[in-house]
Amino acid sequence: MKLQRPIGTYDLIPEETALWAALESRVRAMFHAYHYGEIRTPIFEYTELFARGVGESSDIVSKEMYTFLDRGERSLTLRPEGTAGVVRAYIENGLAQKTPGAVKLWYFAPMFRYERKQKGRYRQHVQYGCEVFGSDGPDIDLEILLMLHQFYTSLGLTELNLKLNSVGTPECRPAYREKLVAYVTPFVDELCEDCRRRLEVNPMRMFDCKNETCQRILHEAPKLIDHLDDDSRGHFERLREGLDEYGVPYQIDPHLVRGLDYYTKTAFEMSYAPLGSQGVLMGGGRYDGLVSQLGGPETPGIGFGAGMERLILILNETGKTIQTGDALDLFLVCMGDRANRKSNEILLNLRADKICCERDFTGKSMRKQFQAADKLGARFVLMLGDDEIDRKKLVLKNLKDGTQAEFDWTPDLSQLKSAIRDNGV
């Protein structure tokens, strides 16, 4: 058979990884500025973690997980989302006792879901996100939304659409569930198969359905936001007041429930408005009962997850450019055996000062070496032959404007380095 990558996966070749690295650096800088610590959890966990944490009724657990038995007949699952593993690590490593105040963690990691391949969505994909433990007030909800608004705006995505909802607490949901079930039951034969199942297991998740008939039926359904308890309502109002104060626009979407069972109170989703449903950047919310549900102490939590592939797709669709910092500064053109032997001495010196250099390793002619330098996008060519070696001089050519300059060949190459740096290195 012809060997090729599995369906729903992709390769990143060097011309693409430069953009990924630049964006990962921006993500890292964002979290550093807000004093988050990076956490890295295993790519696979015991299946029970996701069944208990994400929820048996979620599409992730019921349809999308990559689950297998190891040689000890233990059921393991490739990580389908970030939160459950981070919560497990928070409990297991006693992070509450090691950190004063709220514990703020971030991650950048591959996730795995068996779902239909579509534009911007893959079976192996990368998410960046955060989880915060120990703060039950709306201030941390506000900080996360302000951080994300600031981050995406800095990338040139200024037309953002922030959707907000409150999904209440386990205390106020049972009464609402009865009203919702009573409303939907007369239409049960018109519902899709998934929504009929959700009606029995977790009726609120019907709002996550994309089926047009189901959406039409649910359009006039009772809204949880109209049945909140005082605590949830006050939390939501204070969050909205904070967003208003900082001028962050948002819209209340009473049908926004997110796709996971653990959410409480705040639920949110941010997208790039001009691209509609294809412009979703991230989603998240509060999960105040998840830590205790997974065996830890009663601990409030909140977080979000965002897809790197979707972010890159949106940047490409909208023509936004990100400076990668991956340009080739200098290509050394060697002419003759003596120059070839001396080239490493020069390149080692320049590379030690973080100047990006390259040379030919295939024995090309001088003309073809210049062509290679141009194709690689080098800003300068350094010409090295017998004459330069005998005179202890270095000839530097600027490929942008065609000018040339000659420098003394000193042990520290100080003149040469200054000329390169003065032009933007």
C-alpha positions in Angstrom: 0.0 0.0 0.0 1.0 3.6 -0.5 2.2 5.1 2.8 0.5 8.3 3.6 -0.6 10.2 6.7 -3.8 9.1 8.5 -7.1 10.8 7.7 -7.6 13.9 9.7 -4.0 14.6 10.3 -1.4 16.8 8.6 2.3 17.4 8.2 3.9 20.7 9.0 6.8 21.4 6.7 9.5 24.0 7.5 7.8 26.9 5.7 4.8 26.4 7.9 6.5 25.6 11.3 8.0 29.1 11.3 4.5 30.6 11.6 3.5 28.0 14.2 6.6 28.8 16.3 5.9 32.5 16.1 2.3 32.1 17.2 3.3 29.7 20.0 5.8 32.4 21.2 2.9 35.0 21.2 0.7 32.6 23.2 3.6 31.9 25.6 4.2 35.7 26.1 0.4 36.3 26.7 0.3 33.8 29.5 3.6 35.0 31.0 2.3 38.5 31.1 -0.8 37.3 33.1 1.4 35.1 35.4 0.3 31.7 34.3 2.6 28.7 34.8 2.9 26.1 32.0 1.8 22.6 32.7 2.4 19.5 30.5 0.3 16.4 31.1 0.5 12.9 29.4 -0.9 12.5 25.9 -2.9 9.5 27.2 -4.8 9.0 30.5 -7.0 6.3 32.0 -10.3 6.3 30.2 -12.2 6.8 33.4 -10.8 10.3 33.8 -12.6 11.5 30.7 -15.7 9.5 31.3 -16.1 11.0 34.7 -14.7 14.4 33.9 -16.0 15.3 30.5 -19.3 13.4 30.9 -20.7 10.2 29.6 -23.4 12.1 27.7 -21.0 14.3 25.8 -20.2 13.6 22.1 -16.5 13.5 23.0 -17.0 10.5 25.3 -19.8 8.8 23.4 -18.5 9.1 19.9 -15.0 10.7 19.5 -12.4 9.3 21.8 -9.4 7.2 20.7 -9.6 4.4 23.4 -7.4 1.3 23.5 -6.3 -1.5 25.9 -2.6 -1.6 26.9 -0.7 -4.8 27.4 -2.0 -4.9 31.0 -5.6 -4.8 29.8 -6.0 -1.2 31.2 -8.3 1.1 29.2 -6.4 4.2 28.0 -7.5 7.2 25.9 -5.6 9.7 23.9 -6.3 13.1 25.4 -9.4 14.6 23.6 -9.4 17.9 25.6 -7.2 19.7 28.0 -9.2 20.4 31.2 -9.7 16.9 32.7 -6.0 16.1 32.6 -5.0 19.4 34.1 -7.6 18.9 36.9 -6.2 15.4 37.6 -2.6 16.9 37.7 -3.8 19.7 40.0 -5.2 17.2 42.5 -2.5 14.6 42.2 0.4 17.0 42.6 -1.1 19.0 45.5 -0.8 22.3 43.6 -3.3 24.0 45.9 -0.9 23.6 48.8 2.1 24.7 46.7 0.7 28.0 45.4 -0.5 31.0 47.3 -3.8 32.3 46.0 -5.4 31.1 42.8 -3.5 28.4 40.8 -3.2 29.6 37.2 -2.0 27.1 34.6 -1.7 27.1 30.8 -1.0 24.4 28.2 -0.1 24.0 24.5 -0.7 20.4 23.5 -2.0 18.0 20.9 -5.6 16.6 21.3 -7.2 13.7 19.6 -10.8 13.3 18.5 -12.4 10.9 16.0 -14.7 13.2 14.1 -15.6 14.1 10.6 -12.7 16.0 9.0 -13.6 19.5 7.9 -12.0 22.8 7.2 -9.9 23.9 10.2 -10.8 20.7 12.2 -8.6 17.7 12.5 -8.5 14.3 14.3 -5.1 15.3 15.7 -5.1 19.0 16.5 -3.3 21.4 18.8 -5.0 23.5 21.5 -3.7 26.2 23.8 -5.7 27.1 26.9 -5.7 27.8 30.6 -7.2 26.5 33.8 -7.6 28.6 37.0 -8.4 27.0 40.4 -9.4 28.6 43.6 -11.3 31.7 42.6 -15.1 31.7 42.6 -15.7 35.4 41.9 -16.3 37.0 38.5 -13.0 38.8 38.5 -11.0 35.9 37.1 -13.7 35.3 34.5 -13.3 38.9 33.5 -9.5 38.7 33.4 -9.5 35.7 31.1 -11.9 37.5 28.7 -9.9 40.7 28.8 -6.7 38.7 28.1 -8.1 36.9 25.1 -9.6 40.1 23.7 -6.2 41.8 24.0 -4.4 38.8 22.5 -6.6 38.5 19.4 -6.7 42.2 18.8 -2.9 42.3 18.9 -3.0 39.8 16.0 -5.1 42.2 13.9 -8.4 40.4 14.6 -10.3 43.4 15.8 -13.9 42.4 14.7 -14.4 40.0 17.5 -17.8 38.5 18.6 -17.9 37.4 22.2 -20.9 35.3 23.2 -21.8 34.9 26.8 -24.3 32.8 28.8 -24.8 31.5 32.3 -25.6 27.9 32.7 -26.3 28.2 36.4 -25.5 25.7 39.1 -26.6 22.1 39.9 -28.9 23.6 42.4 -31.0 25.6 40.0 -30.9 23.3 37.0 -33.3 20.5 38.1 -36.3 22.8 38.1 -35.3 24.2 34.7 -34.8 20.7 33.3 -38.4 19.9 34.1 -39.6 22.9 32.2 -37.4 22.2 29.2 -38.4 18.5 29.1 -42.1 19.4 29.3 -41.7 21.9 26.4 -39.7 19.5 24.1 -41.6 16.3 24.8 -44.5 17.0 22.3 -41.9 17.4 19.6 -39.9 14.3 20.4 -40.6 12.5 17.1 -39.2 15.4 15.2 -35.9 15.5 17.1 -32.7 14.0 15.6 -31.5 10.8 17.1 -28.8 12.6 19.2 -31.3 15.0 20.7 -33.7 12.2 21.6 -30.8 10.6 23.5 -29.9 13.9 25.1 -33.5 14.5 26.2 -33.1 11.4 28.4 -29.6 12.0 29.7 -28.8 15.8 29.6 -31.6 17.9 28.0 -29.5 21.1 28.1 -27.1 19.7 25.6 -29.8 19.7 22.9 -29.0 23.4 22.5 -25.6 22.3 21.1 -27.3 20.5 18.2 -26.7 21.9 14.7 -29.7 20.1 13.1 -32.0 22.8 11.6 -35.3 21.1 12.8 -33.9 20.8 16.4 -32.8 24.4 16.3 -36.3 25.5 15.2 -38.0 23.5 17.9 -35.6 24.8 20.6 -35.8 28.5 19.5 -38.8 29.2 21.7 -37.8 26.8 24.5 -37.5 28.1 28.1 -34.1 29.7 28.7 -32.0 28.8 31.6 -30.8 32.3 32.0 -34.3 33.2 33.0 -34.3 30.6 35.8 -31.0 31.3 37.5 -30.5 31.3 41.3 -29.4 34.6 43.0 -25.8 33.5 43.1 -25.5 32.7 39.4 -27.4 35.8 38.4 -25.3 38.1 40.5 -22.1 36.5 39.2 -23.2 37.0 35.6 -24.3 40.6 36.2 -20.9 41.5 37.8 -19.0 39.9 34.8 -21.1 41.9 32.4 -20.5 45.1 34.3 -16.7 44.5 34.1 -16.9 44.0 30.3 -18.9 47.1 29.9 -16.4 49.1 32.0 -13.5 48.0 29.8 -15.4 48.5 26.5 -15.4 44.9 25.4 -18.5 44.2 23.3 -20.4 41.0 23.8 -23.8 39.5 23.2 -25.8 37.2 25.4 -26.6 33.9 23.8 -29.1 31.9 26.0 -28.5 28.8 23.8 -24.7 28.7 24.4 -24.2 25.7 26.6 -20.8 24.4 25.3 -20.3 20.7 24.5 -19.1 19.4 27.9 -21.1 18.4 30.9 -18.9 20.0 33.6 -19.7 23.7 33.0 -21.4 25.9 35.7 -22.3 29.6 35.7 -20.2 31.4 33.0 -20.0 30.0 29.5 -18.3 31.9 26.6 -17.2 31.7 23.0 -15.2 34.1 21.0 -15.1 34.3 17.2 -13.9 36.5 14.4 -17.3 38.0 13.2 -16.6 38.4 9.5 -16.2 34.6 9.0 -19.4 33.6 10.9 -19.5 30.0 12.1 -16.1 29.3 10.5 -14.5 32.1 12.6 -14.8 30.5 16.1 -11.5 31.1 17.9 -12.0 29.7 21.4 -14.6 28.6 24.0 -14.7 27.9 27.7 -16.3 28.6 31.0 -16.5 27.9 34.7 -16.6 24.4 36.2 -16.9 24.8 40.0 -17.8 21.2 40.7 -15.2 19.3 38.5 -12.3 19.1 41.0 -14.5 17.5 43.7 -16.1 15.3 41.0 -12.6 13.9 40.2 -11.7 13.3 43.8 -10.3 16.6 45.0 -11.6 19.1 47.5 -14.4 21.5 46.7 -12.6 24.0 44.4 -13.9 26.5 41.9 -12.4 26.5 38.4 -12.5 28.2 35.1 -10.7 27.8 31.8 -10.8 27.9 28.0 -9.5 26.0 25.0 -8.5 27.3 21.6 -7.4 25.6 18.4 -4.2 26.6 16.7 -5.3 25.3 13.4 -8.4 27.4 13.4 -6.4 30.5 14.4 -4.0 30.0 11.6 -6.8 29.4 9.1 -8.5 32.6 10.2 -5.3 34.6 10.0 -4.7 33.2 6.4 -8.3 33.8 5.4 -8.2 37.4 6.5 -4.7 38.2 5.1 -3.2 38.9 8.5 0.6 38.5 8.6 2.7 37.5 11.6 6.4 38.3 11.8 8.1 35.0 12.2 11.6 36.1 12.9 12.8 33.1 10.9 14.5 34.9 8.0 17.9 33.9 6.7 20.4 36.6 7.5 23.4 35.5 5.5 24.4 32.9 2.9 28.1 32.2 2.6 29.2 31.7 -1.0 32.4 29.5 -1.0 34.9 29.6 -3.9 37.6 26.9 -3.7 38.8 24.3 -1.2 40.5 26.8 1.1 37.3 28.8 1.4 35.3 25.7 2.0 37.6 24.7 4.9 37.5 28.3 6.4 33.7 28.6 6.1 32.9 26.8 9.3 35.2 29.1 11.3 33.2 32.1 10.1 29.7 30.5 10.4 30.4 29.2 13.9 31.4 32.7 15.0 28.3 34.4 13.5 25.9 31.7 14.7 27.2 32.1 18.3 25.8 35.6 18.1 22.4 34.3 16.9 22.9 35.4 13.3 21.1 32.9 11.0 23.5 31.6 8.4 23.6 29.0 5.7 26.0 27.7 3.1 26.0 25.2 0.2 26.8 21.5 0.9 26.3 20.1 -2.6 29.2 21.5 -4.6 27.2 24.1 -6.6 28.9 26.7 -8.8 29.3 30.3 -7.6 26.3 31.4 -9.8 24.1 28.6 -8.5 25.1 29.4 -4.9 23.9 33.0 -5.5 20.6 31.6 -6.9 20.2 29.4 -3.8 20.8 32.4 -1.5 18.1 34.4 -3.4 15.7 31.5 -3.3 16.2 31.0 0.5 15.5 34.7 1.0 18.9 35.6 2.4 19.4 39.3 3.1 23.2 39.2 2.6 25.7 37.1 0.8 29.2 36.8 2.2 31.7 36.0 -0.6 34.8 33.9 0.4 37.6 32.8 -2.0 41.4 32.6 -2.1 41.7 36.4 -2.6 39.7 37.2 0.6 41.6 34.6 2.6 45.0 36.0 1.4 44.0 39.6 2.1 42.1 38.8 5.4 39.1 40.7 4.1 35.4 39.8 4.0 33.1 41.0 1.2 29.4 41.4 2.1 26.7 41.9 -0.5 23.3 43.3 0.3 20.9 41.3 -1.9 18.1 43.8 -1.5 19.9 46.8 -3.0 22.9 45.2 -4.6 25.5 47.2 -2.6 28.8 45.7 -1.5 31.1 46.5 1.4 34.5 45.1 2.5 35.5 44.4 6.2 38.6 43.4 8.0 38.7 39.7 8.9 39.2 40.1 12.7 38.9 37.2 15.2 35.7 38.6 16.5 34.3 39.6 13.1 33.0 42.8 14.9 32.8 44.9 11.7 30.9 42.3 9.8 28.4 41.6 12.6 27.7 45.4 13.1 26.9 45.8 9.4 24.5 42.9 9.5 22.8 44.1 12.7 22.5 47.7 11.5 20.3 46.3 8.7 17.9 44.7 11.1 19.4 41.5 12.6 
